[in-house]
């Protein structure tokens, strides 16, 4: 679903899928490395353009990634990045409206009434009748406004011109907009997306805010997995904003104002924080000229400031139980460093050995041999720009309990701290990482996504180029040391979920 796909997006698929070779079937045995294939161009306003020419099909994929996400929000406007993801599908001064000049005065009236209503709702001495009157007035204005709105015009134009995969997602660390189009539609894409960056109109703000409140109810408050994950982050992190949900808490959504949202947009959704990747049947020289023409005159904006909050050492196990009418579930998290630390590379290997696939140690032990769990999964969360978590989830098989499952998980972890993995198991993990990466980047979409991701999060897309060499330097003793240092009880957060009254 466009504009709302990433609230629960796992970082796991991004952190592990990084490549050295393009790996396409049409590339010869003497294929150039990724470092040779990527063409960079920096605009004067700070926008970075990354291009890879692939002419197997007359199409291209475009990713626009802004290095701003939920981690960059403060307590005054949590949830604004996700809200903006929705709002930027609403159009511009020329798209999404039948007549912006006539629409504009009505939008101003809607904002005035909506802002007054938001202010009244925060007051303790509010007059309920005044609130009701303003609500009715806002509803009338919004009904009148509908006659100016052209729904989903971006999507319609792209679809009519052969576009596929039009979407967006927000994560803790960034926001991306993506589309694949025929190669002769590159200028159309540039015209639309530069217009969105220059002239976005945040129409239907108050109705969309209600949509997001319903999304939160559906994805978190009535979802056992959402509840478990949200409570895990809020328990594991005390200080760092990684503790907050991307969508925001319900009170955050209710109190997000149009003024705050517009201010966040103007500051950060700008060239200085933007990476564009274009992969496919493109001419790099012509593409650079095109991007300069459409994006070069946009104001640079304000660089996103790094998060200064540092999560203190945990120094003691944390536990929480969530009562919810669902089958029992367990989630266990350990704090860990992030890229480009050596430990992060080790965790990629460790994760393959411990939790990825039906031959992993946890799956074999808990699901196949002991048959005490119906499912087990592992992943990194909730972001990668800052130190994060290594997470293990498991669902007990009735009548087994979360205690049994937790004990079995810790037994496998302790085994990692005692016994170095065999060279065969280590090489199998390396091979799976390589295979997964090559499969992922075989398409234009995967490569475009990874280029913008690592440029934004790691600060340089070349992180991809050195990845295999870094992993190859690791040995079994590295895994033992990392497991001993980070996979400890004192560094652990455990959250369980089950119906009230069930044994924990």
RODO-2510 file (C-alpha; in nm, 4 decimals, decimal comma):
residues 504
     n   res          X          Y          Z
     1     x     0,0000     0,0000     0,0000
     2     x     0,1571     0,3240    -0,1071
     3     x     0,2610     0,5680     0,1591
     4     x     0,2130     0,3365     0,4568
     5     x     0,4267     0,0324     0,4075
     6     x     0,7130     0,0631     0,6446
     7     x     0,6033     0,1137     1,0017
     8     x     0,7085    -0,2395     1,0886
     9     x     0,9707    -0,2823     0,8191
    10     x     1,2548    -0,5005     0,9472
    11     x     1,6033    -0,3600     0,9117
    12     x     1,7303    -0,7180     0,8914
    13     x     1,6781    -0,7470     0,5163
    14     x     1,8719    -0,4260     0,4580
    15     x     2,1643    -0,4804     0,6939
    16     x     2,2606    -0,8173     0,5482
    17     x     2,2001    -0,7612     0,1778
    18     x     2,5090    -0,5829     0,0523
    19     x     2,7134    -0,6591    -0,2560
    20     x     3,0494    -0,6386    -0,4273
    21     x     2,9530    -0,7573    -0,7775
    22     x     2,6421    -0,6659    -0,9690
    23     x     2,5882    -1,0324    -1,0501
    24     x     2,3658    -1,0048    -1,3563
    25     x     2,3439    -1,2978    -1,5998
    26     x     2,4145    -1,0725    -1,8971
    27     x     2,7427    -0,9465    -1,7500
    28     x     3,0511    -1,1299    -1,8792
    29     x     3,3018    -1,3179    -1,6662
    30     x     3,5157    -1,0039    -1,6751
    31     x     3,2361    -0,8006    -1,5146
    32     x     3,3371    -0,4752    -1,3573
    33     x     3,3057    -0,4416    -0,9835
    34     x     3,0366    -0,2289    -0,8355
    35     x     3,2943     0,0373    -0,7558
    36     x     3,3639     0,0754    -1,1266
    37     x     3,0005     0,0716    -1,2343
    38     x     2,8606     0,3404    -1,0050
    39     x     2,8776     0,6940    -1,1418
    40     x     2,8479     0,9754    -0,8870
    41     x     2,7476     1,3359    -0,9341
    42     x     2,7083     1,5991    -0,6617
    43     x     2,4874     1,9006    -0,7198
    44     x     2,5857     2,2378    -0,5744
    45     x     2,2821     2,2298    -0,3433
    46     x     2,4037     1,9100    -0,1768
    47     x     2,1954     1,6509    -0,3601
    48     x     2,3909     1,3351    -0,4438
    49     x     2,3158     1,1371    -0,7600
    50     x     2,4254     0,7725    -0,8003
    51     x     2,3817     0,5995    -1,1366
    52     x     2,4374     0,2481    -1,2701
    53     x     2,3802     0,1883    -1,6392
    54     x     2,2118    -0,1441    -1,7251
    55     x     2,0634    -0,1847    -2,0701
    56     x     1,9209    -0,5369    -2,0488
    57     x     1,5675    -0,3959    -2,0570
    58     x     1,4432    -0,0485    -2,1585
    59     x     1,3503     0,0432    -1,8021
    60     x     1,5009     0,2139    -1,4985
    61     x     1,4351     0,2209    -1,1256
    62     x     1,4518     0,5451    -0,9278
    63     x     1,4989     0,5762    -0,5535
    64     x     1,4839     0,9097    -0,3764
    65     x     1,6067     0,8592    -0,0217
    66     x     1,6039     1,1305     0,2408
    67     x     1,8340     1,0760     0,5354
    68     x     1,5657     1,1697     0,7842
    69     x     1,3428     0,9303     0,9740
    70     x     1,1744     0,8694     1,3063
    71     x     1,5065     0,8832     1,4938
    72     x     1,5342     1,2532     1,4072
    73     x     1,2078     1,3494     1,5745
    74     x     1,1765     1,5131     1,9147
    75     x     0,9026     1,4651     2,1720
    76     x     0,7184     1,7651     2,0229
    77     x     0,6564     1,5928     1,6891
    78     x     0,7067     1,2174     1,7133
    79     x     0,5473     1,0433     1,4160
    80     x     0,5906     1,3380     1,1798
    81     x     0,8227     1,1570     0,9346
    82     x     0,5679     0,8810     0,8851
    83     x     0,2869     1,1361     0,8559
    84     x     0,4837     1,3219     0,5896
    85     x     0,5289     0,9988     0,3961
    86     x     0,1500     0,9912     0,3651
    87     x     0,1124     1,3625     0,3004
    88     x     0,3638     1,3756     0,0157
    89     x     0,1334     1,1558    -0,1900
    90     x    -0,1299     1,4300    -0,1766
    91     x     0,0135     1,6393    -0,4562
    92     x     0,1579     1,9804    -0,5316
    93     x     0,0329     2,3159    -0,6538
    94     x    -0,0216     2,1628    -0,9984
    95     x    -0,0870     1,7947    -0,9203
    96     x    -0,3657     1,6655    -0,7002
    97     x    -0,5869     1,9700    -0,7510
    98     x    -0,8301     2,0990    -1,0122
    99     x    -0,7430     2,4627    -0,9350
   100     x    -0,4869     2,5502    -0,6696
   101     x    -0,5566     2,9260    -0,6758
   102     x    -0,9194     2,8641    -0,5810
   103     x    -0,8258     2,5827    -0,3438
   104     x    -0,5652     2,7814    -0,1498
   105     x    -0,8041     3,0115     0,0462
   106     x    -1,0056     2,7088     0,1543
   107     x    -0,6899     2,5282     0,2682
   108     x    -0,6030     2,8333     0,4773
   109     x    -0,9456     2,8300     0,6419
   110     x    -0,9132     2,4576     0,7148
   111     x    -0,5757     2,5162     0,8762
   112     x    -0,7043     2,8015     1,0911
   113     x    -0,9978     2,6008     1,2220
   114     x    -0,7917     2,2830     1,2638
   115     x    -0,5172     2,4667     1,4536
   116     x    -0,7723     2,6298     1,6854
   117     x    -0,9361     2,2927     1,7464
   118     x    -0,6003     2,1308     1,8256
   119     x    -0,5210     2,4099     2,0695
   120     x    -0,8569     2,3822     2,2466
   121     x    -0,8218     2,0067     2,2922
   122     x    -0,5035     2,0570     2,4948
   123     x    -0,6744     2,2852     2,7468
   124     x    -0,8251     2,1602     3,0696
   125     x    -1,0902     2,4312     3,0833
   126     x    -1,2143     2,3688     2,7321
   127     x    -1,5807     2,4310     2,6536
   128     x    -1,7201     2,1087     2,4977
   129     x    -1,9761     2,3092     2,3000
   130     x    -1,7022     2,5222     2,1440
   131     x    -1,5103     2,2098     2,0480
   132     x    -1,8198     2,0581     1,8910
   133     x    -1,8914     2,3723     1,6914
   134     x    -1,5353     2,3835     1,5589
   135     x    -1,5464     2,0137     1,4718
   136     x    -1,8629     2,0692     1,2716
   137     x    -1,7132     2,3700     1,0969
   138     x    -1,3958     2,1763     1,0124
   139     x    -1,6031     1,8925     0,8731
   140     x    -1,8016     2,1312     0,6518
   141     x    -1,4824     2,2906     0,5196
   142     x    -1,3280     1,9534     0,4481
   143     x    -1,6397     1,8417     0,2639
   144     x    -1,6270     2,1578     0,0552
   145     x    -1,2583     2,1006    -0,0126
   146     x    -1,3212     1,7606    -0,1732
   147     x    -1,4336     1,9266    -0,4965
   148     x    -1,0774     2,0517    -0,5515
   149     x    -0,8971     1,7252    -0,4781
   150     x    -0,7736     1,4899    -0,7485
   151     x    -0,7067     1,1629    -0,5675
   152     x    -0,3864     0,9649    -0,6309
   153     x    -0,2780     1,1752    -0,9287
   154     x     0,0896     1,0799    -0,8914
   155     x    -0,0019     0,7116    -0,9056
   156     x    -0,2362     0,7612    -1,2018
   157     x     0,0233     0,9461    -1,4110
   158     x     0,2914     0,6908    -1,3356
   159     x     0,0591     0,3974    -1,4130
   160     x    -0,0536     0,5516    -1,7423
   161     x     0,3129     0,5842    -1,8405
   162     x     0,4100     0,2265    -1,7620
   163     x     0,5239     0,2762    -1,4056
   164     x     0,5306    -0,0146    -1,1587
   165     x     0,6175    -0,0448    -0,7917
   166     x     0,5306     0,3138    -0,7030
   167     x     0,5657     0,3307    -0,3263
   168     x     0,7343     0,4851    -0,0245
   169     x     0,8529     0,3739     0,3166
   170     x     0,9672     0,5362     0,6373
   171     x     1,2132     0,3764     0,8771
   172     x     1,3937     0,4907     1,1895
   173     x     1,6798     0,6226     0,9782
   174     x     1,5391     0,7399     0,6448
   175     x     1,2467     0,7880     0,4066
   176     x     1,2421     0,6574     0,0467
   177     x     1,0198     0,7069    -0,2576
   178     x     1,0539     0,4593    -0,5443
   179     x     0,9228     0,3815    -0,8920
   180     x     1,0249     0,1813    -1,1993
   181     x     0,9468     0,3268    -1,5416
   182     x     1,0243     0,2816    -1,9107
   183     x     1,3571     0,4464    -1,9887
   184     x     1,1948     0,7092    -2,2120
   185     x     1,0000     0,8410    -1,9108
   186     x     1,3009     0,9643    -1,7165
   187     x     1,2175     1,3293    -1,7740
   188     x     0,8582     1,2717    -1,6652
   189     x     0,9893     1,1248    -1,3389
   190     x     1,2261     1,4178    -1,2874
   191     x     0,9493     1,6707    -1,3492
   192     x     0,7100     1,5027    -1,1047
   193     x     0,9598     1,4409    -0,8259
   194     x     1,1270     1,7815    -0,8424
   195     x     0,7801     1,9392    -0,8311
   196     x     0,7025     1,7339    -0,5219
   197     x     1,0254     1,8524    -0,3557
   198     x     0,9640     2,2171    -0,4479
   199     x     0,5870     2,2590    -0,4253
   200     x     0,4330     1,9949    -0,2000
   201     x     0,0877     2,0860    -0,0684
   202     x    -0,0179     1,9172     0,2565
   203     x    -0,3854     1,8886     0,1659
   204     x    -0,6285     1,6634     0,3562
   205     x    -0,4051     1,6866     0,6651
   206     x    -0,6705     1,6352     0,9308
   207     x    -0,8425     1,3480     0,7548
   208     x    -0,5073     1,1770     0,6934
   209     x    -0,4174     1,2143     1,0589
   210     x    -0,7274     1,0118     1,1409
   211     x    -0,6208     0,7491     0,8872
   212     x    -0,2871     0,7146     1,0650
   213     x    -0,4564     0,6793     1,4027
   214     x    -0,6527     0,3872     1,2616
   215     x    -0,3328     0,2441     1,1147
   216     x    -0,1767     0,2548     1,4597
   217     x    -0,4734     0,0727     1,6141
   218     x    -0,4540    -0,1965     1,3463
   219     x    -0,0756    -0,2403     1,3360
   220     x     0,0091    -0,2076     1,7032
   221     x    -0,2720    -0,1813     1,9533
   222     x    -0,4706    -0,4798     1,8210
   223     x    -0,1780    -0,6772     1,6781
   224     x     0,0125    -0,9176     1,9048
   225     x     0,3281    -0,8866     1,6954
   226     x     0,3040    -0,5092     1,6882
   227     x     0,2478    -0,4913     2,0632
   228     x     0,5380    -0,7252     2,1312
   229     x     0,7772    -0,5295     1,9103
   230     x     0,6696    -0,1889     2,0400
   231     x     0,7119    -0,2992     2,4008
   232     x     1,0479    -0,4563     2,3229
   233     x     1,1915    -0,1294     2,1892
   234     x     1,0384     0,0827     2,4649
   235     x     1,1885    -0,1502     2,7257
   236     x     1,5313    -0,2060     2,5707
   237     x     1,6011     0,1637     2,5069
   238     x     1,5833     0,4125     2,7919
   239     x     1,7308     0,7284     2,6373
   240     x     1,7796     0,6828     2,2654
   241     x     1,4896     0,7769     2,0319
   242     x     1,5056     0,4276     1,8786
   243     x     1,2681     0,3463     2,1633
   244     x     0,9789     0,5286     1,9939
   245     x     0,7562     0,3725     1,7260
   246     x     0,7936     0,5079     1,3735
   247     x     0,4227     0,5799     1,3574
   248     x     0,4359     0,7584     1,6943
   249     x     0,2355     0,6963     2,0077
   250     x    -0,1364     0,7684     1,9831
   251     x    -0,1055     1,0954     2,1759
   252     x     0,1736     1,2011     1,9393
   253     x    -0,0449     1,1488     1,6323
   254     x    -0,3387     1,3291     1,7903
   255     x    -0,1241     1,6345     1,8639
   256     x     0,0779     1,6635     1,5440
   257     x    -0,0031     2,0012     1,3943
   258     x     0,0002     2,1105     1,0343
   259     x     0,2439     2,3897     1,1207
   260     x     0,4929     2,1464     1,2806
   261     x     0,4597     1,9068     0,9894
   262     x     0,5189     2,1777     0,7294
   263     x     0,8186     2,3088     0,9258
   264     x     0,9768     1,9604     0,9404
   265     x     0,9192     1,9231     0,5672
   266     x     1,0800     2,2557     0,4773
   267     x     1,3837     2,1992     0,6983
   268     x     1,4812     1,8455     0,6119
   269     x     1,3111     1,7216     0,2932
   270     x     1,5629     1,8996     0,0783
   271     x     1,8665     1,8323    -0,1441
   272     x     2,1299     1,8453     0,1299
   273     x     1,9710     1,5357     0,2884
   274     x     1,8806     1,3595    -0,0376
   275     x     2,0361     1,0751    -0,2344
   276     x     1,8939     0,9746    -0,5724
   277     x     1,9831     0,6404    -0,7302
   278     x     1,8926     0,5685    -1,0929
   279     x     1,9637     0,2149    -1,2119
   280     x     1,8805     0,0779    -1,5546
   281     x     1,8721     0,1871    -1,9174
   282     x     1,9983     0,5420    -1,8758
   283     x     2,2620     0,7607    -2,0373
   284     x     2,4700     0,8988    -1,7462
   285     x     2,5743     1,2237    -1,9183
   286     x     2,2192     1,3038    -2,0281
   287     x     2,0870     1,2020    -1,6860
   288     x     2,3229     1,4386    -1,5039
   289     x     2,2095     1,7266    -1,7233
   290     x     1,8452     1,6342    -1,6606
   291     x     1,8866     1,6166    -1,2821
   292     x     2,0730     1,9467    -1,2786
   293     x     1,7921     2,1083    -1,4769
   294     x     1,5084     1,9865    -1,2584
   295     x     1,6664     1,9629    -0,9117
   296     x     1,9597     2,2019    -0,9269
   297     x     1,7651     2,5182    -0,8377
   298     x     1,6020     2,3768    -0,5236
   299     x     1,7069     2,5380    -0,1951
   300     x     1,9598     2,3152    -0,0136
   301     x     1,7640     2,2954     0,3106
   302     x     1,9054     2,2223     0,6547
   303     x     2,1346     1,9219     0,7162
   304     x     1,9866     1,6689     0,9542
   305     x     2,1756     1,6896     1,2818
   306     x     2,3103     1,3639     1,4313
   307     x     2,1256     1,2292     1,7331
   308     x     2,3332     1,3185     2,0387
   309     x     2,1477     1,0945     2,2836
   310     x     2,3577     0,7899     2,3741
   311     x     2,1954     0,4823     2,5226
   312     x     2,3747     0,4036     2,8511
   313     x     2,5056     0,0513     2,9157
   314     x     2,2220    -0,1697     3,0309
   315     x     2,4062    -0,3392     3,3202
   316     x     2,1155    -0,5637     3,4088
   317     x     1,8419    -0,7703     3,2508
   318     x     1,5107    -0,6015     3,1659
   319     x     1,1783    -0,7858     3,1514
   320     x     0,8227    -0,6988     3,0592
   321     x     0,5040    -0,8983     3,0111
   322     x     0,2186    -0,7903     2,7817
   323     x    -0,1293    -0,9271     2,8454
   324     x    -0,3109    -0,9836     2,5187
   325     x    -0,5580    -1,2442     2,3967
   326     x    -0,3234    -1,4326     2,1650
   327     x    -0,0987    -1,7360     2,1653
   328     x     0,2103    -1,6898     2,3862
   329     x     0,5095    -1,5250     2,2239
   330     x     0,8619    -1,4378     2,3294
   331     x     1,0969    -1,1651     2,2111
   332     x     1,4546    -1,1329     2,3339
   333     x     1,6930    -0,8513     2,2412
   334     x     2,0599    -0,7760     2,3007
   335     x     2,2216    -0,4354     2,2519
   336     x     2,4936    -0,4357     1,9858
   337     x     2,7155    -0,1950     1,7893
   338     x     2,6207    -0,0894     1,4400
   339     x     2,8051    -0,0556     1,1110
   340     x     3,0851    -0,0178     1,0237
   341     x     3,2171    -0,1736     1,3450
   342     x     3,3883    -0,5115     1,3256
   343     x     3,1292    -0,6507     1,5676
   344     x     2,8494    -0,5674     1,3252
   345     x     3,0107    -0,7807     1,0550
   346     x     3,0474    -1,0603     1,3095
   347     x     2,6784    -1,0359     1,3957
   348     x     2,5926    -1,0896     1,0290
   349     x     2,7764    -1,4229     1,0380
   350     x     2,6523    -1,5106     1,3848
   351     x     2,2947    -1,4456     1,2748
   352     x     2,3256    -1,6814     0,9792
   353     x     2,4526    -1,9571     1,2059
   354     x     2,2085    -1,9012     1,4876
   355     x     1,8813    -1,8008     1,3300
   356     x     1,8557    -1,7896     0,9507
   357     x     1,6787    -2,0713     0,7709
   358     x     1,5742    -2,4282     0,8483
   359     x     1,9350    -2,5415     0,9000
   360     x     2,0133    -2,2727     1,1600
   361     x     2,0907    -2,3822     1,5128
   362     x     1,7806    -2,2310     1,6740
   363     x     1,5408    -2,3762     1,4167
   364     x     1,6965    -2,7213     1,4340
   365     x     1,6997    -2,7229     1,8135
   366     x     1,3674    -2,5592     1,9044
   367     x     1,1437    -2,6521     1,6100
   368     x     1,2787    -2,9809     1,4725
   369     x     1,4537    -3,1617     1,7574
   370     x     1,2907    -3,0501     2,0825
   371     x     0,9658    -2,9462     1,9098
   372     x     0,8962    -2,6836     2,1753
   373     x     0,8413    -2,3968     1,9299
   374     x     0,6384    -2,3539     1,6125
   375     x     0,8493    -2,0648     1,4849
   376     x     1,1744    -1,8854     1,5582
   377     x     1,3249    -1,5838     1,3825
   378     x     1,6163    -1,3446     1,4263
   379     x     1,6860    -0,9954     1,2929
   380     x     1,8542    -0,6626     1,3602
   381     x     1,6377    -0,3741     1,4800
   382     x     1,5201    -0,1046     1,4822
   383     x     1,7707     0,0937     1,2729
   384     x     2,1346     0,0932     1,1668
   385     x     2,2514     0,4528     1,1879
   386     x     2,3111     0,4118     1,5621
   387     x     2,3834     0,1175     1,7970
   388     x     2,0890    -0,1171     1,7804
   389     x     1,9552    -0,4585     1,8842
   390     x     1,9922    -0,8220     1,7889
   391     x     1,6454    -0,9749     1,8299
   392     x     1,5259    -1,3330     1,8676
   393     x     1,1532    -1,4080     1,8434
   394     x     0,9892    -1,7422     1,9162
   395     x     0,6395    -1,8889     1,9469
   396     x     0,6057    -2,1836     2,1891
   397     x     0,4360    -2,4998     2,0702
   398     x     0,1458    -2,5904     2,3026
   399     x     0,1711    -2,7087     2,5799
   400     x     0,5291    -2,5809     2,6070
   401     x     0,5884    -2,2463     2,7754
   402     x     0,7858    -1,9334     2,7007
   403     x     1,0156    -2,0308     2,9889
   404     x     1,1115    -2,3533     2,8133
   405     x     1,1704    -2,1739     2,4874
   406     x     1,3794    -1,9029     2,6535
   407     x     1,5925    -2,1659     2,8259
   408     x     1,6518    -2,3466     2,4970
   409     x     1,7482    -2,0217     2,3211
   410     x     1,9983    -1,9347     2,5924
   411     x     2,1461    -2,2835     2,5726
   412     x     2,2257    -2,2283     2,2051
   413     x     2,3705    -1,8857     2,2798
   414     x     2,5885    -2,0258     2,5575
   415     x     2,7089    -2,2929     2,3178
   416     x     2,8300    -2,0149     2,0883
   417     x     3,0297    -1,8669     2,3758
   418     x     3,1966    -2,2011     2,4576
   419     x     3,2523    -2,3823     2,1301
   420     x     3,4013    -2,2197     1,8204
   421     x     3,1922    -2,2951     1,5139
   422     x     3,3465    -2,5285     1,2603
   423     x     3,5123    -2,3935     0,9478
   424     x     3,2470    -2,5723     0,7418
   425     x     2,9653    -2,3984     0,9296
   426     x     3,1446    -2,0656     0,9008
   427     x     3,1952    -2,1006     0,5271
   428     x     2,8320    -2,2041     0,4850
   429     x     2,7284    -1,8790     0,6573
   430     x     2,9564    -1,6743     0,4318
   431     x     2,8180    -1,8504     0,1259
   432     x     2,4570    -1,7812     0,2277
   433     x     2,5357    -1,4140     0,2762
   434     x     2,6887    -1,3959    -0,0711
   435     x     2,4021    -1,5885    -0,2324
   436     x     2,1344    -1,3776    -0,0654
   437     x     2,3112    -1,0586    -0,1695
   438     x     2,3515    -1,1617    -0,5303
   439     x     1,9889    -1,2655    -0,5537
   440     x     1,8739    -0,9378    -0,4046
   441     x     2,0794    -0,7105    -0,6261
   442     x     2,0042    -0,8973    -0,9444
   443     x     1,7277    -0,6464    -1,0077
   444     x     1,7485    -0,2721    -1,0538
   445     x     1,5261    -0,2147    -0,7525
   446     x     1,7581    -0,3936    -0,5109
   447     x     2,0697    -0,2130    -0,6263
   448     x     1,9034     0,1293    -0,6235
   449     x     1,7738     0,0664    -0,2742
   450     x     2,1119    -0,0444    -0,1396
   451     x     2,3007     0,2447    -0,2950
   452     x     2,0768     0,5066    -0,1360
   453     x     2,0533     0,3144     0,1897
   454     x     2,4247     0,2862     0,2543
   455     x     2,4975     0,6346     0,1271
   456     x     2,2445     0,7655     0,3804
   457     x     2,3133     0,5390     0,6773
   458     x     2,6828     0,4528     0,6421
   459     x     2,7747     0,7839     0,4814
   460     x     2,9205     0,6157     0,1735
   461     x     2,7734     0,3576    -0,0650
   462     x     3,1229     0,2051    -0,0924
   463     x     3,0514     0,0208     0,2285
   464     x     2,9110    -0,2378    -0,0132
   465     x     3,2377    -0,2734    -0,1996
   466     x     3,4392    -0,3799     0,1041
   467     x     3,1771    -0,5995     0,2657
   468     x     3,2861    -0,9431     0,1451
   469     x     3,6507    -0,8704     0,2227
   470     x     3,5593    -0,7683     0,5777
   471     x     3,3499    -1,0809     0,6330
   472     x     3,6227    -1,3062     0,4914
   473     x     3,8644    -1,1757     0,7557
   474     x     3,6460    -1,3030     1,0406
   475     x     3,6986    -1,6403     1,2059
   476     x     3,5333    -1,8639     1,4613
   477     x     3,7099    -1,6941     1,7513
   478     x     3,5546    -1,3603     1,6527
   479     x     3,2095    -1,5159     1,6909
   480     x     3,2987    -1,6550     2,0346
   481     x     3,4271    -1,3170     2,1517
   482     x     3,1257    -1,1242     2,0247
   483     x     2,8825    -1,3747     2,1775
   484     x     3,0622    -1,3522     2,5120
   485     x     3,0657    -0,9733     2,5098
   486     x     2,7158    -0,8933     2,3841
   487     x     2,4851    -1,1957     2,4209
   488     x     2,4791    -1,1770     2,7995
   489     x     2,2010    -1,1772     3,0555
   490     x     2,2955    -0,8290     3,1765
   491     x     2,2631    -0,6978     2,8201
   492     x     1,9345    -0,8724     2,7550
   493     x     1,5750    -0,7496     2,7319
   494     x     1,2976    -1,0102     2,7385
   495     x     0,9346    -0,9354     2,6557
   496     x     0,6620    -1,2007     2,6660
   497     x     0,3015    -1,1848     2,5502
   498     x     0,0068    -1,4063     2,6393
   499     x    -0,3533    -1,3950     2,7539
   500     x    -0,4177    -1,2875     3,1098
   501     x    -0,3880    -1,5715     3,3591
   502     x    -0,1751    -1,7990     3,1447
   503     x     0,1461    -1,9317     3,2866
   504     x     0,4518    -1,7215     3,2012
***
